[in-house]
Amino acid sequence: MTLVTIVAERLLKKRVLEGIRSVGARGWTLTDVTGEGDHRISAHEWEGPSVKVETLVTDEVARKILELVSGRYFEHHAVIVFTSPVRVIRGEKFRDRS
């Protein structure tokens, strides 16, 4: 299993959630976050907090999410995505049911 974490501008929330669902994520945890990047600009001052989306998925779905987010958002938006391999108790709950 892979934990995919996406931190993005608030205006991308709906699009990111719809996108990850479309490539196979079946659920996620959404958190409001604030922080500062290498440009020392914090968009939350005018947009509100950024969003952090965390989802547990198969390696294949993780790859699709990375392609989706990097292809659609990296060039024009403040967004970062990273993955971590994880061991999940009740991991069968997150496997493909087909």
N, C-alpha and C positions, 0 to 999 in steps of 0.2 A: 504494500500500500504506500501511497505517496500523499503527503500533506502539501497542498498547493496554497500559498499565501499570496494574496494580491493586495497591495495598498495603492489606492487610486483617488483621484479627485472625486469629490462628492457627485459632481454632475455625471460621472460615468456609472454610478451605482446600478441603475436599472439595466443599462446596456451590458455591463459586465455580468450581472446575474443571469440575464437572458442568454448571453453568449455561452457561459459555462454550462448552463442547463442544456443548451442545444448540442453540445459536444459530449454529453454523458454524465455530468455531475448531477447527483440526485438530491443533494442537500448541501447546506453551507451554514457557517456561522458568520454573522455580520456584526462588526464593531465600529463605532465612531472612534477615530484616533486623531491626534495632532502630532506634529513633529516638524523637523526642519531638515532640508536636504543640502546638497553641496552648494546650491546657489544662495543659501541663507535667506530664502524667501519662503514664507509659510502661507499657502493659499487659504488656510482656514480663517485668516483675518477678514477675508471678504466673501468666502464661499461657505463658511462653516467647516466643521471637522472633515477630514478625509475619511474614507471608509476602508476597513480591512476585511477582506473576504477570505475565509479559510474553508477548504473543502478536502475531504478524504476521498481519494479516487484511485483507480488502477493506474499503473504506469502509462498505459496507452492513453487514457483520458487525460492524464497530466500533460503528456506531450501535446495533445490537441489543444488544451487550455493555453499552454505556453505559446503555441503558434498563433492562436486566436488573439491573445492579449498583445503579443509583440507586433503582430501584423496590423492590428487595428489602432492601437493606442500609443505605442512608444514614441512615434515621431512627433506628435502634437500635444501630448498630455503628460502631466506629472503622474507617473504610474511605475510601480516596481512589482515584479513577481519573482518568487523564489520557491523552491521545493525542498522537502526533507523526506527521506525515507523514514517510515514509522512502522511500529508494530501496534496493531490494534486489537484490543480485547473485543471479542464479538466481531472480528473482521469479516465474517461471512455476511454480515448485514450490509456491507459495502460492496460486495462483489456483484458482477453482472448477473441478473436473474434470468436472462434469456437462455 
